[in-house]
Amino acid sequence: MTRVRVEQLAVRYGPTTVLDGIDVEIGDGEFFFLLGPSGCGKTTLLRSIAGFIEPSGGRILFDDRPMHGTPPAKRDCGMVFQNYALWPHLSVFENVAFGLDVRKVGKEEKARRVREALKLVKMDGFEERPPNRLSGGQQQRVALARALVVEPAVLLLDEPLSNLDAALRVELRAEIRDIQRRTRRTAVYVTHDRAEALALADRIAVLKDGGIEQLGSPEDLYDRPASPFVAGFVGDANRVEGRVAAAEGDRFVVEGPFGTVRARATGGAVTAGGAALAVFRPERLRLDGSGDGGVGTLTGRITRRTFLGEVVQHDVELEGGAVVRVLSLGGDTAHPEGTAVRVRVDDALVFPV
């Protein structure tokens, strides 16, 4: 196992700054995720760790060993690419064994390690197949086996499931987590899929515009986001603007045309009298019939009802014109479109504008 430390890392291409002063430490055996939108710098950071990109500033250390000037082949990393990157003219066995051949591993040891790696990813029995006779999911399993067979100090995964269908992504992400737990490899995983990150990660770094917006466990990021950006990127988030009417201990009373709610402050300096942004998670809102309510109850009318299987999404236009999404358990038929409703707010966040 290996600890990875990134200190003040910067990557620039001419006048364009891709990464700007990244500081992060990834622990031994940790499953660490880089999450963010396209263009935020997450793949650049991963490739810098791998050695494919030479940083413009800062440094990367593996167990206190600076990696500056160390080529990718000498960094003891295993890489799993988005597009599988399998050799089409080689069999499954030969693809997985490629890194061992480069390392001059003996024939018997090579055969043993390839068999073990293929068994780990549930591809034993496919040794002689060419890649073009495998499904996308099977090819990605082979790519994972190829990265694991060299027993890397650090496993790097660059959006490995993005080319697969939704059901297969769910299946494979659970298997990847099981494999990481069994092998205890330090792993860094790049994705823009928040479900993958929340389901698999020990910790997540949310990137925005070349910097880390927030770093923490999945629960921290979801329940205590440091900014509206993080709140909206790690989960669905309704946003309505208002003002802080009062402070009540660790809660704030936020009011606006939509109504009045009590909210938690998890990021930024919130002060009484200031403009504020109230954020509600759709699953923490409840539809509760029609009529007026007090603090924590908003009134509105359902403008759209969308059946999503296990849940039903209701779009509710509140007083003042703001529209919020409310998620109810599937089978909810009590609230058709056009119904006047009260929306009870079980939990709300507040950020300064």
C-alpha positions as CSV (number, residue, x, y, z in Angstrom):
1,M,0.0,0.0,0.0
2,T,1.1,3.5,-0.8
3,R,0.3,7.0,0.4
4,V,0.0,9.6,-2.3
5,R,0.6,13.3,-1.5
6,V,0.0,16.2,-3.9
7,E,1.4,19.5,-2.9
8,Q,0.6,22.8,-4.6
9,L,0.2,21.1,-7.9
10,A,-0.2,23.3,-10.9
11,V,-0.7,22.5,-14.6
12,R,-0.7,25.2,-17.2
13,Y,-0.7,25.2,-21.0
14,G,0.4,28.7,-22.1
15,P,-2.1,31.2,-20.6
16,T,-4.5,28.4,-19.6
17,T,-4.4,27.1,-16.1
18,V,-5.9,23.6,-15.8
19,L,-4.9,22.9,-12.2
20,D,-4.1,25.6,-9.7
21,G,-2.5,24.8,-6.3
22,I,-3.9,21.4,-5.6
23,D,-3.2,20.0,-2.1
24,V,-4.4,16.6,-1.1
25,E,-3.2,13.5,0.7
26,I,-4.5,10.0,-0.2
27,G,-4.1,7.4,2.5
28,D,-2.7,3.9,2.3
29,G,-5.4,1.6,0.9
30,E,-7.9,4.5,0.5
31,F,-10.5,4.5,-2.3
32,F,-10.3,8.2,-3.3
33,F,-12.5,9.8,-5.9
34,L,-12.0,12.9,-8.1
35,L,-15.5,14.2,-8.9
36,G,-16.5,17.2,-11.0
37,P,-17.8,18.4,-14.3
38,S,-16.1,18.1,-17.7
39,G,-13.1,20.5,-17.9
40,C,-12.6,20.9,-14.1
41,G,-9.1,19.2,-14.2
42,K,-9.8,15.8,-12.6
43,T,-8.3,13.7,-15.5
44,T,-5.3,16.1,-15.7
45,L,-4.7,15.5,-11.9
46,L,-5.0,11.7,-12.4
47,R,-2.6,11.7,-15.4
48,S,-0.2,13.9,-13.4
49,I,-0.2,11.2,-10.7
50,A,0.4,8.6,-13.3
51,G,3.3,10.5,-14.8
52,F,1.8,11.2,-18.2
53,I,1.7,14.9,-17.6
54,E,4.6,16.9,-16.1
55,P,3.3,19.6,-13.7
56,S,4.1,23.2,-14.1
57,G,4.6,23.6,-10.4
58,G,4.3,21.7,-7.1
59,R,5.1,18.1,-6.5
60,I,3.7,14.6,-6.2
61,L,5.1,12.1,-3.6
62,F,4.5,8.4,-3.2
63,D,5.4,7.5,0.4
64,D,7.5,10.7,0.7
65,R,9.4,9.8,-2.5
66,P,9.1,12.8,-5.0
67,M,7.9,11.6,-8.4
68,H,9.3,14.5,-10.4
69,G,11.2,13.2,-13.4
70,T,10.0,9.6,-12.7
71,P,8.5,8.1,-15.9
72,P,5.2,6.3,-15.8
73,A,6.7,2.9,-16.1
74,K,8.8,3.5,-13.0
75,R,5.9,4.8,-10.8
76,D,4.4,1.4,-10.0
77,C,0.9,2.5,-11.1
78,G,-1.8,0.4,-12.7
79,M,-4.1,2.4,-15.1
80,V,-7.6,1.5,-16.2
81,F,-8.7,3.7,-19.1
82,Q,-12.2,4.8,-20.2
83,N,-11.9,3.1,-23.6
84,Y,-10.4,-0.2,-22.3
85,A,-7.3,0.2,-24.5
86,L,-6.9,-3.5,-25.1
87,W,-4.6,-4.9,-27.8
88,P,-7.0,-6.2,-30.5
89,H,-4.4,-8.7,-31.9
90,L,-3.8,-10.3,-28.5
91,S,-5.9,-12.8,-26.5
92,V,-7.3,-12.0,-23.1
93,F,-4.4,-13.9,-21.5
94,E,-1.8,-12.0,-23.5
95,N,-3.5,-8.6,-22.8
96,V,-3.5,-9.2,-19.1
97,A,0.1,-10.6,-19.1
98,F,1.5,-7.6,-21.1
99,G,2.7,-5.7,-18.0
100,L,4.3,-8.9,-16.6
101,D,6.1,-9.5,-19.9
102,V,7.5,-5.9,-19.7
103,R,8.7,-6.7,-16.2
104,K,10.4,-10.0,-17.3
105,V,8.3,-12.1,-15.0
106,G,8.9,-15.9,-15.4
107,K,6.5,-18.1,-17.4
108,E,5.1,-20.0,-14.4
109,E,4.7,-17.0,-12.2
110,K,3.1,-15.1,-15.1
111,A,0.6,-17.8,-15.7
112,R,-0.3,-18.0,-12.0
113,R,-0.8,-14.2,-11.6
114,V,-2.8,-13.9,-14.8
115,R,-5.1,-16.7,-13.7
116,E,-5.6,-15.1,-10.3
117,A,-6.3,-11.7,-11.8
118,L,-8.9,-13.0,-14.2
119,K,-10.5,-15.0,-11.4
120,L,-10.7,-11.8,-9.3
121,V,-12.6,-10.0,-12.0
122,K,-14.7,-13.1,-12.9
123,M,-13.2,-13.6,-16.3
124,D,-11.5,-17.0,-15.7
125,G,-12.2,-19.3,-18.7
126,F,-11.9,-16.4,-21.2
127,E,-8.1,-16.6,-21.5
128,E,-8.0,-17.5,-25.2
129,R,-10.8,-15.1,-26.4
130,P,-9.8,-12.1,-28.5
131,P,-11.2,-8.7,-27.2
132,N,-13.5,-8.3,-30.2
133,R,-15.5,-11.3,-28.9
134,L,-16.2,-9.8,-25.5
135,S,-18.9,-7.4,-24.4
136,G,-18.1,-4.0,-23.2
137,G,-18.4,-5.0,-19.6
138,Q,-16.1,-8.0,-20.2
139,Q,-13.5,-5.9,-21.9
140,Q,-13.5,-3.5,-18.9
141,R,-13.0,-6.5,-16.6
142,V,-10.0,-7.5,-18.6
143,A,-8.6,-4.0,-18.5
144,L,-9.0,-4.0,-14.7
145,A,-7.3,-7.4,-14.5
146,R,-4.4,-6.1,-16.6
147,A,-4.0,-3.2,-14.1
148,L,-4.2,-5.4,-11.1
149,V,-1.9,-8.3,-12.3
150,V,1.2,-6.1,-11.9
151,E,0.3,-5.6,-8.2
152,P,0.6,-1.8,-8.5
153,A,1.3,0.4,-5.5
154,V,-1.5,2.8,-6.8
155,L,-4.5,1.9,-9.0
156,L,-5.7,4.7,-11.2
157,L,-9.1,4.5,-12.9
158,D,-10.2,7.1,-15.5
159,E,-14.0,7.0,-15.8
160,P,-13.9,3.2,-16.3
161,L,-17.6,2.7,-16.4
162,S,-18.8,5.6,-18.5
163,N,-19.1,3.5,-21.7
164,L,-21.4,0.9,-20.2
165,D,-25.1,0.8,-19.8
166,A,-26.8,1.8,-16.6
167,A,-27.5,-1.7,-15.2
168,L,-24.0,-2.9,-16.0
169,R,-22.5,0.2,-14.4
170,V,-24.3,-0.6,-11.1
171,E,-23.1,-4.2,-11.2
172,L,-19.5,-3.4,-12.0
173,R,-19.1,-0.6,-9.6
174,A,-20.1,-2.9,-6.7
175,E,-17.5,-5.5,-7.9
176,I,-14.8,-2.8,-8.2
177,R,-15.4,-1.8,-4.7
178,D,-15.3,-5.4,-3.5
179,I,-12.0,-5.9,-5.4
180,Q,-10.5,-2.7,-3.9
181,R,-11.4,-3.8,-0.4
182,R,-9.9,-7.3,-0.9
183,T,-6.7,-6.1,-2.4
184,R,-6.4,-2.9,-0.2
185,R,-4.8,-1.1,-3.1
186,T,-4.6,2.7,-2.9
187,A,-6.9,3.7,-5.7
188,V,-7.8,7.0,-7.3
189,Y,-10.9,7.1,-9.4
190,V,-12.1,9.8,-11.8
191,T,-15.8,10.3,-12.5
192,H,-18.4,12.8,-13.2
193,D,-21.1,10.4,-12.0
194,R,-22.1,11.3,-8.5
195,A,-23.8,8.0,-7.9
196,E,-20.5,6.1,-8.5
197,A,-18.7,8.5,-6.2
198,L,-21.2,8.3,-3.4
199,A,-21.6,4.6,-3.6
200,L,-17.9,3.6,-3.7
201,A,-15.6,6.3,-2.2
202,D,-13.9,6.5,1.1
203,R,-13.4,10.2,0.4
204,I,-14.2,12.5,-2.5
205,A,-12.6,15.7,-3.8
206,V,-15.0,17.8,-5.7
207,L,-13.2,19.8,-8.3
208,K,-14.2,23.1,-9.9
209,D,-12.2,25.3,-12.3
210,G,-8.9,23.6,-11.5
211,G,-9.2,23.7,-7.7
212,I,-10.7,21.5,-5.0
213,E,-14.1,23.0,-3.9
214,Q,-14.5,20.5,-1.0
215,L,-12.9,17.4,0.3
216,G,-14.6,14.9,2.5
217,S,-16.6,11.6,2.9
218,P,-19.7,11.1,0.8
219,E,-21.9,11.8,3.8
220,D,-20.0,15.0,4.6
221,L,-20.4,16.3,1.0
222,Y,-24.1,15.4,0.8
223,D,-25.2,16.6,4.2
224,R,-22.7,19.4,4.8
225,P,-21.8,20.9,1.4
226,A,-19.5,23.9,1.6
227,S,-21.1,25.7,-1.3
228,P,-24.2,25.7,-3.5
229,F,-22.0,24.2,-6.3
230,V,-21.1,21.2,-4.1
231,A,-24.7,20.8,-2.9
232,G,-26.0,20.7,-6.5
233,F,-23.2,18.5,-7.9
234,V,-23.3,15.7,-5.3
235,G,-27.2,15.5,-5.3
236,D,-30.3,17.1,-6.6
237,A,-30.9,20.5,-5.1
238,N,-33.7,23.0,-5.3
239,R,-32.6,26.6,-4.9
240,V,-34.7,29.6,-3.9
241,E,-33.5,33.1,-3.1
242,G,-34.5,35.0,0.0
243,R,-33.1,36.8,3.1
244,V,-32.1,35.8,6.6
245,A,-34.8,37.1,8.9
246,A,-33.2,35.8,12.2
247,A,-30.7,33.5,13.8
248,E,-32.0,30.8,16.2
249,G,-29.0,29.0,17.7
250,D,-27.4,27.0,14.9
251,R,-30.4,27.6,12.6
252,F,-31.4,30.6,10.5
253,V,-34.9,31.7,9.6
254,V,-35.0,32.3,5.8
255,E,-37.9,34.1,4.3
256,G,-38.9,35.1,0.8
257,P,-41.8,35.1,-1.7
258,F,-41.8,31.3,-1.4
259,G,-42.5,31.3,2.3
260,T,-40.4,30.9,5.5
261,V,-38.1,28.0,6.5
262,R,-35.5,27.2,9.1
263,A,-32.2,26.2,7.6
264,R,-28.7,25.0,8.5
265,A,-25.6,26.9,7.4
266,T,-22.8,24.5,6.2
267,G,-20.7,26.9,4.2
268,G,-20.0,30.7,4.1
269,A,-20.8,33.4,6.7
270,V,-24.6,33.7,7.0
271,T,-25.8,36.8,8.9
272,A,-29.2,38.1,9.9
273,G,-30.5,40.6,7.4
274,G,-28.3,39.3,4.6
275,A,-29.4,38.0,1.2
276,A,-29.4,34.2,1.2
277,L,-29.9,31.1,-1.0
278,A,-32.0,28.4,0.5
279,V,-31.3,24.8,-0.8
280,F,-33.7,21.9,-0.4
281,R,-33.0,18.3,-1.3
282,P,-36.1,16.9,-3.2
283,E,-36.3,13.8,-1.0
284,R,-36.4,15.9,2.1
285,L,-39.6,17.7,1.0
286,R,-43.0,16.2,1.6
287,L,-46.4,16.9,0.0
288,D,-49.0,17.4,2.7
289,G,-52.4,18.4,1.2
290,S,-53.6,21.9,0.6
291,G,-54.0,25.0,2.8
292,D,-51.7,27.5,4.6
293,G,-48.9,26.6,6.9
294,G,-46.3,28.2,9.2
295,V,-42.6,28.2,9.2
296,G,-41.3,25.2,7.3
297,T,-44.4,24.7,5.2
298,L,-44.6,26.2,1.7
299,T,-47.7,26.5,-0.4
300,G,-47.9,25.9,-4.2
301,R,-49.5,24.0,-7.0
302,I,-48.3,20.8,-8.8
303,T,-47.3,21.7,-12.4
304,R,-45.9,18.4,-13.5
305,R,-46.0,14.8,-12.2
306,T,-43.3,12.4,-13.5
307,F,-43.4,8.7,-12.7
308,L,-39.8,7.3,-12.3
309,G,-40.5,3.8,-11.1
310,E,-39.5,3.7,-7.4
311,V,-40.2,7.4,-6.9
312,V,-42.6,10.0,-8.4
313,Q,-41.2,13.5,-9.0
314,H,-43.6,16.4,-8.5
315,D,-42.7,19.9,-9.8
316,V,-44.3,22.4,-7.5
317,E,-44.7,26.1,-8.3
318,L,-44.5,28.0,-5.0
319,E,-45.9,31.4,-4.2
320,G,-43.6,33.9,-5.9
321,G,-43.0,31.7,-8.9
322,A,-40.1,29.5,-7.7
323,V,-40.4,25.8,-8.8
324,V,-39.1,23.0,-6.6
325,R,-38.9,19.3,-7.2
326,V,-40.4,16.9,-4.6
327,L,-39.7,13.1,-4.6
328,S,-42.3,10.8,-3.2
329,L,-42.3,7.0,-3.1
330,G,-43.6,5.3,-6.3
331,G,-47.3,4.7,-6.4
332,D,-48.2,8.1,-5.0
333,T,-51.4,8.9,-6.9
334,A,-52.9,11.4,-4.4
335,H,-51.3,14.4,-6.0
336,P,-52.2,14.8,-9.7
337,E,-51.1,17.8,-11.8
338,G,-52.9,21.0,-10.9
339,T,-53.4,20.1,-7.2
340,A,-52.8,22.8,-4.6
341,V,-50.5,21.5,-2.0
342,R,-48.4,22.3,1.1
343,V,-44.7,21.3,0.9
344,R,-43.2,20.5,4.3
345,V,-39.5,21.1,4.5
346,D,-37.8,18.5,6.6
347,D,-34.3,19.9,6.1
348,A,-32.9,23.0,4.4
349,L,-29.5,24.5,3.9
350,V,-28.7,28.2,3.6
351,F,-25.8,29.9,1.9
352,P,-24.9,33.6,1.7
353,V,-25.5,35.1,-1.7
